[in-house]
Amino acid sequence: MKAMTMPVGQMLVSVRAPCACVKIAGRVTFTSSLDFKALLNELLRQGFTRFVIDLSECVLMDSTFLGVLASFGLKFHTPQPDLMQRSLDLFNPSERVMELLDTLGVLELFHVVRGETAPTQDAEARALTPTNPTRDEVKRNCLEAHELLMAVNPANIARFKDVAAFLTEDLKKNNTPV
C-alpha cells in the first residue's frame, strides 16, 4: 500500500488595483512562507489595499505558514499610522484550514468569504518565483511566526515554546541575531 502524499504548495498571484489575489494550492509550509511574506510586503509597498487569499485548493498549512498569515491578519486588523484602509479576506478555506486557524486562535483576524469565483479570477495569474533564503533566514522566519502565534493566543505557548526555544538556541549557535 502506497503512502498518500499531499501536493507541494504552489502560489499564483493576480492583481488588478487596488486588489491582489494570491491563490494557494496544495500544502504550504515554512519553506513557502518566506515567499508569501515577501510577496505581500511587496504588494503593500506598491500600494495595494485589498488582499484576497484564495484557499479553495489549499490542502494544509503548517504552523509557520499559519503564523506568517496571522502576522498579516494582525497587521490588517490593527489601524495603521498612514490611515490607509486595508482588508485581507480568506476565500473558500477548507474546513481543515478553518479548524487550524480556529484552534490557534487567529481566525478572528480574518474575514472569510465564500463564493464561486475569486475577485480577480479574470486577471492574468503568474506563478511566484521562489526566493532562495539562507537556513538562518528560514529559522528566523519560523521563530517569528511561532512567537507571533504565542503572543496572539496564550494557549499556543504550550504548543510552540519548545520549537521557539530550539530555534532561538540554534540561531545563537550560528551567531545569528535573534
Contact map, one row per residue, 1 for C-alpha under 8 A:
1110000000000000000000000000000000000000000000000000000000000000000000000000000000000000000000000000000000000000000000000000000000000000000000000000000000000000000000000000000000
1111000000000000000000000000000000000000000000000000000000000000000000000000000000000000000000000000000000000000000000000000000000000000000000000000000000000000000000000000000000
1111100000000000000000000000000000000000000000000000000000000000000000000000000000000000000000000000000000000000000000000000000000000000000000000000000000000000000000000000000000
0111110000000000000000000000000000000000000000000000000000000000000000000000000000000000000000000000000000000000000000000000000000000000000000000000000000000000000000000000000000
0011111000000000000000000000000000000000000000000000000000000000000000000000000000000000000000000000000000000000000000000000000000000000000000000000000000000000000000000000000000
0001111100000000000000000110000000000000000000000000000000100000000000000000000000000000000000000000000000000000000000000000000000000000000000000000000000000000000000000000000000
0000111110000000000000000110000000000000000000000000000000000000000000000000000000000000000000000000000000000000000000000000000000000000000000000000000000000000000000000000000000
0000011111000000000000000111000000000000000000000000000000000000000000000000000000000000000000000000000000000000000000000000000000000000000000000000000000000000000000000000000000
0000001111100000000000011111100100000000000000000000000001000000000000000000000000000000000000000000000000000000000000000000000000000000000000000000000000000000000000000000000000
0000000111110000000000011111000000000000000000000000000000000000000000000000000000000000000000000000000000000000000000000000001000000000000000000000000000000000000000000000000000
0000000011111000000001111000000000000000000000000000000000000000000000000000000000000000000000000000000000000000000000000000001100000000000000000000000000000000000000000000000000
0000000001111100000001110000000000000000000000000000000000000000000000000000000000000000000000000000000000000000000000000000111100000000000000000000000000000000000000000000000000
0000000000111110000111100000000000000000000000000000000000000000000000000000000000000000000000000000000000000000000000000000111100000000000000000000000000000000000000000000000000
0000000000011111000111000000000000000000000000000000000000000000000000000000000000000000000000000000000000000000000000011011110000000000000000000000000000000000000000000000000000
0000000000001111111110000000000000000000000000000000000000000000000000000000000000000000000000000000000000000000000000010011100000000000000000000000000000000000000000000000000000
0000000000000111111100000000000000000000000000000000000000000000000000000000000000000000000000000000000000000000000000010010000000000000000000000000000000000000000000000000000000
0000000000000011111100000000000000000000000000010000000000000000000000000000000000000000000000000000000000000000000000000000000000000000000000000000000000000000000000000000000000
0000000000000011111100000000000000000000000000111100000000000000000000000000000000000000000000000000000000000000000000000000000000000000000000000000000000000000000000000000000000
0000000000000011111110000000000000000000000000011111000000000000000000000000000000000000000000000000000000000000000000010000000000000000000000000000000000000000000000000000000000
0000000000001111111111000000000000000000001000010111000000000000000000000000000000000000000000000000000000000000000000010000000000000000000000000000000000000000000000000000000000
0000000000001110001111100000000000000000000000000011110000000000000000000000000000000000000000000000000000000000000001110000000000000000000000000000000000000000000000000000000000
0000000000111100000111110000000000000000000000000011110000000000000000000000000000000000000000000000000000000000000000000000000000000000000000000000000000000000000000000000000000
0000000000111000000011111000000000000000000000000000111110000000000000000000000000000000000000000000000000000000000000000000000000000000000000000000000000000000000000000000000000
0000000011110000000001111101000000000000000000000000111111000000000000000000000000000000000000000000000000000000000000000000000000000000000000000000000000000000000000000000000000
0000000011100000000000111111000000000000000000000000001111100000000000000000000000000000000000000000000000000000000000000000000000000000000000000000000000000000000000000000000000
0000011111000000000000011111000000000000000000000000000011110000000000000000000000000000000000000000000000000000000000000000000000000000000000000000000000000000000000000000000000
0000011111000000000000001111100000000000000000000000000001111000000000000000000000000000000000000000000000000000000000000000000000000000000000000000000000000000000000000000000000
0000000111000000000000011111111110000000000000000000000001011100100000000000000000000000000000000000000000000000000000000000000000000000000000000000000000000000000000000000000000
0000000010000000000000000011111110000000000000000000000000001111100000000000000000000000000000000000000000000000000000000000000000000000000000000000000000000000000000000000000000
0000000000000000000000000001111111000000000000000000000000000111100000000000000000000000000000000000000000000000000000000000000000000000010001000000000000000000000000000000000000
0000000000000000000000000001111111100000000000000000000000000000000000000000000000000000000000000000000000000000000000000000000000000000010000000000000000000000000000000000000000
0000000010000000000000000001111111110000000000000000000000000000100000000000000000000000000000000000000000000000000000000000000001000000000000000000000000000000000000000000000000
0000000000000000000000000001111111111000000000000000000000000001100100000000000000000000000000000000000000000000000000000000000000000000000000000000000000000000000000000000000000
0000000000000000000000000000011111111100000000000000000000000000000000000000000000000000000000000000000000000000000000000000000000101000010010000000000000000000000000000000000000
0000000000000000000000000000001111111110000000000000000000000000000000000000000000000000000000000000000000000000000000000000000101100000000000000000000000000000000000000000000000
0000000000000000000000000000000111111111000000000000000000000000000000000000000000000000000000000000000000000000000000000000000000000000000000000000000000000000000000000000000000
0000000000000000000000000000000011111111100000000000000000000000000100000000000000000000000000000000000000000000000000000000000000000000000000000000000000000000000000000000000000
0000000000000000000000000000000001111111110000000000000000000000000000000000000000000000000000000000000000000000000000000000000000000000000000000000000000000000000000000000000000
0000000000000000000000000000000000111111111000000000000000000000000000000000000000000000000000000000000000000000000000000000000000000000000000000000000000000000000000000000000000
0000000000000000000000000000000000011111111100000000000000000000000000000000000000000000000000000000000000000000000000000000000000000000000000000000000000000000000000000000000000
0000000000000000000000000000000000001111111110000000000000000000000000000000000000000000000000000000000000000000000000000000000000000000000000000000000000000000000000000000000000
0000000000000000000000000000000000000111111111000000000000000000000000000000000000000000000000000000000000000000000000000000000000000000000000000000000000000000000000000000000000
0000000000000000000100000000000000000011111111110000000000000000000000000000000000000000000000000000000000000000000000000000000000000000000000000000000000000000000000000000000000
0000000000000000000000000000000000000001111111111000000000000000000000000000000000000000000000000000000000000000000000000000000000000000000000000000000000000000000000000000000000
0000000000000000000000000000000000000000111111110000000000000000000000000000000000000000000000000000000000000000000000000000000000000000000000000000000000000000000000000000000000
0000000000000000000000000000000000000000011111110000000000000000000000000000000000000000000000000000000000000000000000000000000000000000000000000000000000000000000000000000000000
0000000000000000010000000000000000000000001111111000000000000000000000000000000000000000000000000000000000000000000000000000000000000000000000000000000000000000000000000000000000
0000000000000000111100000000000000000000001111111110000000000000000000000000000000000000000000000000000000000000000000000000000000000000000000000000000000000000000000000000000000
0000000000000000011000000000000000000000000100111110000000000000000000000000000000011110000000000000000000000000000000000000000000000000000000000000000000000000000000000000000000
0000000000000000011100000000000000000000000000011111000000000000000000000000000000000111000000000000000000000000000000000000000000000000000000000000000000000000000000000000000000
0000000000000000001111000000000000000000000000011111100000000000000000000000000000000111100000000000000000000000000000000000000000000000000000000000000000000000000000000000000000
0000000000000000001111000000000000000000000000000111110000000000000000000000000000000001111000000000000000000000000001100000000000000000000000000000000000000000000000000000000000
0000000000000000000011110000000000000000000000000011111000000000000000000000000000000001111000000000000000000000000000000000000000000000000000000000000000000000000000000000000000
0000000000000000000011110000000000000000000000000001111110000000000000000000000000000000011110000000000000000000000001000000000000000000000000000000000000000000000000000000000000
0000000000000000000000111000000000000000000000000000111111000000000000000000000000000000011111000000000000000000000000000000000000000000000000000000000000000000000000000000000000
0000000000000000000000111000000000000000000000000000011111000000000000000000000000000000001111000000000000000000000000000000000000000000000000000000000000000000000000000000000000
0000000000000000000000111100000000000000000000000000011111100000000000000000000000000000000000000000000000000000000000000000000000000000000000000000000000000000000000000000000000
0000000010000000000000011111000000000000000000000000001111111000000000000000000000000000000011000000000000000000000000000000000000000000000000000000000000000000000000000000000000
0000010000000000000000001110000000000000000000000000000011111000000000000000000000000000000001011000000000000000000000000000000000000000000000000000000000000000000000000000000000
0000000000000000000000000111000000000000000000000000000001111100000000000000000000000000000000011000000000000000000000000000000000000000000000000000000000000000000000000000000000
0000000000000000000000000011100000000000000000000000000001111110110000000000000000000000000000001000000000000000000000000000000000000000000000000000000000000000000000000000000000
0000000000000000000000000001110000000000000000000000000000011111110000000000000000000000000000000000000000000000000000000000000000000000000000000000000000000000000000000000000000
0000000000000000000000000000110000000000000000000000000000001111111000000000000000000000000000000000000000000000000000000000000000000000000000001100000000000000000000000000000000
0000000000000000000000000000110010000000000000000000000000000111111100000000000000000000000000000000000000000000000000000000000000000000000011001100000000000000000000000000000000
0000000000000000000000000001110110000000000000000000000000001111111110000000000000000000000000000000000000000000000000000000000000000000000000001000000000000000000000000000000000
0000000000000000000000000000000000000000000000000000000000001111111111000000000000000000000000000000100000000000000000000000000000000000000000001000000000000000000000000000000000
0000000000000000000000000000000000000000000000000000000000000011111111100000000000000000000000000000000000000000000000000000000000000000000000011101100000000000000000000000000000
0000000000000000000000000000000010001000000000000000000000000001111111110000000000000000000000000000000000000000000000000000000000000000000000001000000000000000000000000000000000
0000000000000000000000000000000000000000000000000000000000000000111111111000000000000000000000000000000000000000000000000000000000000000000000000000000000000000000000000000000000
0000000000000000000000000000000000000000000000000000000000000000011111111100000000000000000000000000000001001000000000000000000000000000000000000001100000000000000000000000000000
0000000000000000000000000000000000000000000000000000000000000000001111111110000000000000000000000000000000000000000000000000000000000000000000001001000000000000000000000000000000
0000000000000000000000000000000000000000000000000000000000000000000111111111000000000000000000000000000000000000000000000000000000000000000000000000000000000000000000000000000000
0000000000000000000000000000000000000000000000000000000000000000000011111111100000000001000000000000000000001100000000000000000000000000000000000000000000000000000000000000000000
0000000000000000000000000000000000000000000000000000000000000000000001111111110000000000000000000000000000001000000000000000000000000000000000000000000000000000000000000000000000
0000000000000000000000000000000000000000000000000000000000000000000000111111111100000000000000000000000000000000000000000000000000000000000000000000000000000000000000000000000000
0000000000000000000000000000000000000000000000000000000000000000000000011111111100000111000000000000000000000000000000000000000000000000000000000000000000000000000000000000000000
0000000000000000000000000000000000000000000000000000000000000000000000001111111000000010000000000000000000001100000000000000000000000000000000000000000000000000000000000000000000
0000000000000000000000000000000000000000000000000000000000000000000000000111111100000000000000000000000000000000000000000000000000000000000000000000000000000000000000000000000000
0000000000000000000000000000000000000000000000000000000000000000000000000011111110101000000000000000000000000000000000000000000000000000000000000000000000000000000000000000000000
0000000000000000000000000000000000000000000000000000000000000000000000000011011111111000000000000000000000000000000000000000000000000000000000000000000000000000000000000000000000
0000000000000000000000000000000000000000000000000000000000000000000000000000001111110000000000000000000000000000000000000000000000000000000000000000000000000000000000000000000000
0000000000000000000000000000000000000000000000000000000000000000000000000000000111110000000000000000000000000000000000000000000000000000000000000000000000000000000000000000000000
0000000000000000000000000000000000000000000000000000000000000000000000000000001111111000000000000000000000000000000000000000000000000000000000000000000000000000000000000000000000
0000000000000000000000000000000000000000000000001000000000000000000000000000000111111100000000000000000000000000000000000000000000000000000000000000000000000000000000000000000000
0000000000000000000000000000000000000000000000001000000000000000000000000000001100111110000000000000000000000000000000000000000000000000000000000000000000000000000000000000000000
0000000000000000000000000000000000000000000000001110000000000000000000000001000000011111000000000000000000000000000000000000000000000000000000000000000000000000000000000000000000
0000000000000000000000000000000000000000000000001110000000000000000000000001100000001111100000000000000000000000000000000000000000000000000000000000000000000000000000000000000000
0000000000000000000000000000000000000000000000000111100000000000000000001001000000000111110000000000000000000110000000000000000000000000000000000000000000000000000000000000000000
0000000000000000000000000000000000000000000000000011100000000000000000000000000000000011111000000000000000000111100000000000000000000000000000000000000000000000000000000000000000
0000000000000000000000000000000000000000000000000001111000000000000000000000000000000001111110000000000000000111100000000000000000000000000000000000000000000000000000000000000000
0000000000000000000000000000000000000000000000000001111100000000000000000000000000000000111110000000000000000001111001000000000000000000000000000000000000000000000000000000000000
0000000000000000000000000000000000000000000000000000011100000000000000000000000000000000011111000000000000000001111000000000000000000000000000000000000000000000000000000000000000
0000000000000000000000000000000000000000000000000000011101000000000000000000000000000000011111101100000000000001000000000000000000000000000000000000000000000000000000000000000000
0000000000000000000000000000000000000000000000000000001101100000000000000000000000000000000111111100000000000000000000000000000000000000000000000000000000000000000000000000000000
0000000000000000000000000000000000000000000000000000000000000000000000000000000000000000000011111110000000000000000000000000000000000000000000000000000000000000000000000000000000
0000000000000000000000000000000000000000000000000000000000110000000000000000000000000000000001111111000000000000000000000000000000000000000000000000000000000000000000000000000000
0000000000000000000000000000000000000000000000000000000000111000000000000000000000000000000011111111100000000000000000000000000000000000000000000000000000000000000000000000000000
0000000000000000000000000000000000000000000000000000000000000000000000000000000000000000000011111111110000100000000000000000000000000000000000000000000000000000000000000000000000
0000000000000000000000000000000000000000000000000000000000000000000000000000000000000000000000111111111000000000000000000000000000000000000000000000000000000000000000000000000000
0000000000000000000000000000000000000000000000000000000000000000000000000000000000000000000000011111111100000000000000000000000000000000000000000000000000000000000000000000000000
0000000000000000000000000000000000000000000000000000000000000000010000000000000000000000000000001111111111100000000000000000000000000000000000000000000000000000000000000000000000
0000000000000000000000000000000000000000000000000000000000000000000000000000000000000000000000000111111111110000000000000000000000000000000000000000000000000000000000000000000000
0000000000000000000000000000000000000000000000000000000000000000000000000000000000000000000000000011111111000000000000000000000000000000000000000000000000000000000000000000000000
0000000000000000000000000000000000000000000000000000000000000000000000000000000000000000000000000001111111100000000000000000000000000000000000000000100010110000000000000000000000
0000000000000000000000000000000000000000000000000000000000000000000000000000000000000000000000000000111111110000000000000000000000000000000000000000000110000000000000000000000000
0000000000000000000000000000000000000000000000000000000000000000000001000000000000000000000000000000111111111100000000000000000000000000000000000000100110000000000000000000000000
0000000000000000000000000000000000000000000000000000000000000000000000000000000000000000000000000100110111111100000000000000000000000000000000000000000000000000000000000000000000
0000000000000000000000000000000000000000000000000000000000000000000000000000000000000000000000000000010011111110000000000000000000000000000000000000000000000000000000000000000000
0000000000000000000000000000000000000000000000000000000000000000000001001100100000000000000000000000000001111110000000000000000000000000000000000000000000000000000000000000000000
0000000000000000000000000000000000000000000000000000000000000000000000001000100000000001110000000000000001111111000000000000000000000000000000000000000000000000000000000000000000
0000000000000000000000000000000000000000000000000000000000000000000000000000000000000001110000000000000000011111100000000000000000000000000000000000000000000000000000000000000000
0000000000000000000000000000000000000000000000000000000000000000000000000000000000000000111110000000000000000111110000000000000000000000000000000000000000000000000000000000000000
0000000000000000000000000000000000000000000000000000000000000000000000000000000000000000111100000000000000000011111000000000000000000000000000000000000000000000000000000000000000
0000000000000000000000000000000000000000000000000000000000000000000000000000000000000000001100000000000000000001111100000000000000000000000000000000000000000000000000000000000000
0000000000000000000000000000000000000000000000000000000000000000000000000000000000000000001100000000000000000000111111000000000000000000000000000000000000000000000000000000000000
0000000000000000000000000000000000000000000000000000000000000000000000000000000000000000000000000000000000000000011111000000000000000000000000000000000000000000000000000000000000
0000000000000000000000000000000000000000000000000000000000000000000000000000000000000000000000000000000000000000001111101000000000000000000000000000000000000000000000000000000000
0000000000000000000010000000000000000000000000000001010000000000000000000000000000000000001000000000000000000000001111111000000000000000000000000000000000000000000000000000000000
0000000000000000000010000000000000000000000000000001000000000000000000000000000000000000000000000000000000000000000011111000000000000000000000000000000000000000000000000000000000
0000000000000111001110000000000000000000000000000000000000000000000000000000000000000000000000000000000000000000000001111110000000000000000000000000000000000000000000000000000000
0000000000000100000000000000000000000000000000000000000000000000000000000000000000000000000000000000000000000000000011111111000000000000000000000000000000000000000000000000000000
0000000000000000000000000000000000000000000000000000000000000000000000000000000000000000000000000000000000000000000000011111000000000000000000000000000000000000000000000000000000
0000000000000111000000000000000000000000000000000000000000000000000000000000000000000000000000000000000000000000000000011111100000000000000000000000000000000000000000000000000000
0000000000000110000000000000000000000000000000000000000000000000000000000000000000000000000000000000000000000000000000001111110000000000000000000000000000000000000000000000000000
0000000000011110000000000000000000000000000000000000000000000000000000000000000000000000000000000000000000000000000000000011111000000000000000000000000000000000000000000000000000
0000000000011100000000000000000000000000000000000000000000000000000000000000000000000000000000000000000000000000000000000001111100000000000000000000000000000000000000000000000000
0000000001111000000000000000000000000000000000000000000000000000000000000000000000000000000000000000000000000000000000000000111110000000000000000000000000000000000000000000000000
0000000000111000000000000000000000100000000000000000000000000000000000000000000000000000000000000000000000000000000000000000011111000000000000000000000000000000000000000000000000
0000000000000000000000000000000000000000000000000000000000000000000000000000000000000000000000000000000000000000000000000000001111100000000000000000000000000000000000000000000000
0000000000000000000000000000000100100000000000000000000000000000000000000000000000000000000000000000000000000000000000000000000111110000000000000000000000000000000000000000000000
0000000000000000000000000000000001100000000000000000000000000000000000000000000000000000000000000000000000000000000000000000000011111000000000000000000000000000000000000000000000
0000000000000000000000000000000000000000000000000000000000000000000000000000000000000000000000000000000000000000000000000000000001111100000000000000000000000000000000000000000000
0000000000000000000000000000000001000000000000000000000000000000000000000000000000000000000000000000000000000000000000000000000000111110110000000000000000000000000000000000000000
0000000000000000000000000000000000000000000000000000000000000000000000000000000000000000000000000000000000000000000000000000000000011111110000000000000000000000000000000000000000
0000000000000000000000000000000000000000000000000000000000000000000000000000000000000000000000000000000000000000000000000000000000001111111000000000000000000000000000000000000000
0000000000000000000000000000000000000000000000000000000000000000000000000000000000000000000000000000000000000000000000000000000000000111111100000000000000000000000000000010000100
0000000000000000000000000000000000000000000000000000000000000000000000000000000000000000000000000000000000000000000000000000000000001111111110000000000000000000000000000000000000
0000000000000000000000000000011001000000000000000000000000000000000000000000000000000000000000000000000000000000000000000000000000001111111111000000000000000000000000000000000000
0000000000000000000000000000000000000000000000000000000000000000000000000000000000000000000000000000000000000000000000000000000000000011111111100000000000000000000000100010000000
0000000000000000000000000000000000000000000000000000000000000000000000000000000000000000000000000000000000000000000000000000000000000001111111110000000000000000000000100010000001
0000000000000000000000000000000001000000000000000000000000000001000000000000000000000000000000000000000000000000000000000000000000000000111111111000000000000000000000000000000000
0000000000000000000000000000010000000000000000000000000000000001000000000000000000000000000000000000000000000000000000000000000000000000011111111100000000000000000000100000000000
0000000000000000000000000000000000000000000000000000000000000000000000000000000000000000000000000000000000000000000000000000000000000000001111111110000000000000001100110000000000
0000000000000000000000000000000000000000000000000000000000000000001000000000000000000000000000000000000000000000000000000000000000000000000111111111000000000000000000000000000000
0000000000000000000000000000000000000000000000000000000000000011111100100000000000000000000000000000000000000000000000000000000000000000000011111111100000000000000000000000000000
0000000000000000000000000000000000000000000000000000000000000011001000000000000000000000000000000000000000000000000000000000000000000000000001111111110000000001001100000000000000
0000000000000000000000000000000000000000000000000000000000000000000000000000000000000000000000000000000000000000000000000000000000000000000000111111111000000000000100000000000000
0000000000000000000000000000000000000000000000000000000000000000001001100000000000000000000000000000000000000000000000000000000000000000000000011111111100000000000000000000000000
0000000000000000000000000000000000000000000000000000000000000000001001000000000000000000000000000000000101000000000000000000000000000000000000001111111110010000000000000000000000
0000000000000000000000000000000000000000000000000000000000000000000000000000000000000000000000000000000000000000000000000000000000000000000000000111111111111001100000000000000000
0000000000000000000000000000000000000000000000000000000000000000000000000000000000000000000000000000000000000000000000000000000000000000000000000011111111000000000000000000000000
0000000000000000000000000000000000000000000000000000000000000000000000000000000000000000000000000000000011000000000000000000000000000000000000000001111111000000000000000000000000
0000000000000000000000000000000000000000000000000000000000000000000000000000000000000000000000000000000111000000000000000000000000000000000000000000111111111000000000000000000000
0000000000000000000000000000000000000000000000000000000000000000000000000000000000000000000000000000000000000000000000000000000000000000000000000000011111111000000000000000000000
0000000000000000000000000000000000000000000000000000000000000000000000000000000000000000000000000000000100000000000000000000000000000000000000000000010011111110000000000000000000
0000000000000000000000000000000000000000000000000000000000000000000000000000000000000000000000000000000100000000000000000000000000000000000000000000110011111111000000000000000000
0000000000000000000000000000000000000000000000000000000000000000000000000000000000000000000000000000000000000000000000000000000000000000000000000000010011111111100000000000000000
0000000000000000000000000000000000000000000000000000000000000000000000000000000000000000000000000000000000000000000000000000000000000000000000000000000000111111100000000000000000
0000000000000000000000000000000000000000000000000000000000000000000000000000000000000000000000000000000000000000000000000000000000000000000000000000000000111111110000000000000000
0000000000000000000000000000000000000000000000000000000000000000000000000000000000000000000000000000000000000000000000000000000000000000000000000100010000011111111100000000000000
0000000000000000000000000000000000000000000000000000000000000000000000000000000000000000000000000000000000000000000000000000000000000000000000000000010000001111111110000000000000
0000000000000000000000000000000000000000000000000000000000000000000000000000000000000000000000000000000000000000000000000000000000000000000000000000000000000011111111000000000000
0000000000000000000000000000000000000000000000000000000000000000000000000000000000000000000000000000000000000000000000000000000000000000000000100100000000000001111111100000000000
0000000000000000000000000000000000000000000000000000000000000000000000000000000000000000000000000000000000000000000000000000000000000000000000100110000000000001111111110000000000
0000000000000000000000000000000000000000000000000000000000000000000000000000000000000000000000000000000000000000000000000000000000000000000000000000000000000000111111111000000000
0000000000000000000000000000000000000000000000000000000000000000000000000000000000000000000000000000000000000000000000000000000000000000000000000000000000000000011111111100000000
0000000000000000000000000000000000000000000000000000000000000000000000000000000000000000000000000000000000000000000000000000000000000000001101100000000000000000001111111110000000
0000000000000000000000000000000000000000000000000000000000000000000000000000000000000000000000000000000000000000000000000000000000000000000000100000000000000000000111111111000001
0000000000000000000000000000000000000000000000000000000000000000000000000000000000000000000000000000000000000000000000000000000000000000000000000000000000000000000011111111100000
0000000000000000000000000000000000000000000000000000000000000000000000000000000000000000000000000000000000000000000000000000000000000000000000000000000000000000000001111111110000
0000000000000000000000000000000000000000000000000000000000000000000000000000000000000000000000000000000000000000000000000000000000000001001100000000000000000000000000111111111111
0000000000000000000000000000000000000000000000000000000000000000000000000000000000000000000000000000000000000000000000000000000000000000000000000000000000000000000000011111111111
0000000000000000000000000000000000000000000000000000000000000000000000000000000000000000000000000000000000000000000000000000000000000000000000000000000000000000000000001111111100
0000000000000000000000000000000000000000000000000000000000000000000000000000000000000000000000000000000000000000000000000000000000000000000000000000000000000000000000000111111100
0000000000000000000000000000000000000000000000000000000000000000000000000000000000000000000000000000000000000000000000000000000000000000000000000000000000000000000000000011111110
0000000000000000000000000000000000000000000000000000000000000000000000000000000000000000000000000000000000000000000000000000000000000001000000000000000000000000000000000011111111
0000000000000000000000000000000000000000000000000000000000000000000000000000000000000000000000000000000000000000000000000000000000000000000000000000000000000000000000000011001111
0000000000000000000000000000000000000000000000000000000000000000000000000000000000000000000000000000000000000000000000000000000000000000000100000000000000000000000000010011000111
